Amino acid sequence: METLLYSAINDMSQQEQASQLLKKYDIKVKLTCEGRVWYLDFQQSAVNVIQAVEEHEVAVFISGDEEVITHLLKGEDFLLAMSKRGDLIADGALKYLLWLEALFYLYYPKKSH
């Protein structure tokens, strides 16, 4: 899971098209998967994994099992659809959830599916 996460954010950060979308918000996302926690810091056109932040600084919380998070990170399904079906838990402002959905769905390199 960790390898996929780092690969996805690295690929996203490298794409010119994504850089414009990444500039839109500076937020922190807490991603939880089977007891593991990662904090993604979307800031200044880049995405970084950081060790920890105060919970009140986190704008979006996403939680699910490895299979579901893998589908999300690979852009194989939509964040909000997965949440609505109960496949994962996604909590945050709708504008941030839609923004993340676009990033994961549009900018993961489809050739690796």
Stockholm file with secondary structure:
# STOCKHOLM 1.0

chainA/1-113         METLLYSAINDMSQQEQASQLLKKYDIKVKLTCEGRVWYLDFQQSAVNVIQAVEEHEVAVFISGDEEVITHLLKGEDFLLAMSKRGDLIADGALKYLLWLEALFYLYYPKKSH
#=GR chainA/1-113 SS CHHHHHHHHHHHHHCHHHHHHHTTCCEEEEEEETTEEEEEEEETTEEEEESCCCGGGCSEEEEECHHHHHHHHTTSSCHHHHHHHTSSEEEECHHHHHHHHHHHHHHSCGGGC
#=GC SS_cons         CHHHHHHHHHHHHHCHHHHHHHTTCCEEEEEEETTEEEEEEEETTEEEEESCCCGGGCSEEEEECHHHHHHHHTTSSCHHHHHHHTSSEEEECHHHHHHHHHHHHHHSCGGGC
//
